[in-house]
Amino acid sequence: MTTNPKDLLRAMFDAAVAAAQPSQAIPAHLPKAPKGRLVVIGAGKASAAMAKAVEDNWSGPLVGLVVTRYGYAVPCRRIEIVEAGHPVPDAAGLAAARRILDLAAGLTADDLVLCLISGGGSALLALPHADLTLEDKQAVNRALLSSGATISEMNCVRRHLSAIKGGRLAAACYPARVVTLLISDVPGDNPIDIASGPTVGDPTRCADALAIIRRYNVVVPPQVLRLLETGRGESVKPDDPRLDGNETRIIAAPQLALEAAATIARNAGIAAHILGDAIEGESRDVGKVMAGIALQVARRGQPFKAPCVLLSGGETTVTVRGGGRGGPNVEFLLSLGIALDGAPGIYALAADTDGVDGMEDVAGALLSPDSLARAWDKGVKPRDSLANNDGHGFFEALGDQLITGPTLTNVNDFRAILVLPPE
């Protein structure tokens, strides 16, 4: 292979992100014009780019409002773009959610609501149940993010503490018809888990949310427990007649992004194998498992022969124990590197396709066979960094961070492990 391994990995990541751009995905999924008004609403890290794609491809009149993460706005002419906090909700997201509900009120059966939803919408569309405050929601979000709960479990809790998620937004639009376009960032692409399902019926119940809180020993305000214990936080169910006739379409998803990355590898003469688009678990545990597979390829030629690239997506989680700067992707990569222990010919990239891994505006990082040795030379101890959840600090010291800025899409984590034959 003549291409630099890190350059090839970066090209694969860039192709994955490009494949999920709203400008590519939106046009084929736009609905027919309604008899009445078209109202565009939405939330998520990709929602502003989705709104622009709608504007660019819709010839008739429309009005709308979407909320996206700070720094992710895209200029639009007719759809208002509001920026708000993520991953912890803030007052701007609260105000935007109220205004979106106001837009949904008073519609008729001749009107059409086009809802643009992508990952990040759970925090951005922040309207607490009437029994709760924004501060309550912020406390729960912070606790869930560090608990080790899966994204599906976190969103189950969020749906039952909300006045707009769990189908409530679609119910508020009734009798207007709602068409929801989704960019999936969740394992399994279940619409109820994308931004906590504001426009789809929720089959889970308050008891399920309460069980998750207890399972992970999540400390929440007492009023949150009361809301769940009394059932007052119950969401809109799939058989609710207010949801009849609505439509949900997934227009971009992790599998599509992985396939685009695989094409780049194959064009470079490298066999590509997609191990899964919905891999979950503790980041450091997934890193160990992936290292074992990569080493079996390198040493035994099983289950694949080198050269090859092992691709995967999904959403791993971190149970925070240390005080470092980290995120699921850099934690995965650091664990992978420790398990590989400098094995020759194995390179890797792990990054979030939205450009943000954890709480920092860093997408992820790159790993090479000499990463651990270079860290030791700088006085950075890999195992100490992992124990302190300091993946960002580790790769920053090496100059191997992957910083993209806002990608304007979000199809979850991207992982690529390149295994080259010995020289």
Secondary structure by P-SEA (a helix, b strand, c coil): ccccaaaaaaaaaaaaaaaaccccccccccccccccbbbbbccccaaaaaaaaaaacccccccbbbbbccccccccccbbbbbbbcccccaaaaaaaaaaaaaaccccccbbbbbbbccccccccccccccccaaaaaaaaaaaaaccccaaaaaaaaaaacccccaaaaaaaccbbbbbbbbccccccccccccccccccccccaaaaaaaaaaacccccaaaaaaaaacccccccccccccccbbbbbcccaaaaaaaaaaaaaaacbbbbbccccccccaaaaaaaaaaaaaaaacccccccccbbbbbbbbbbbcccccccccaaaaaaaaaaaaacccccccbbbbbcccccccccccccccccaaaaaaaaacccaaaaaaaccaaaaaaaaccccccccccccccbbbbbbbbccc
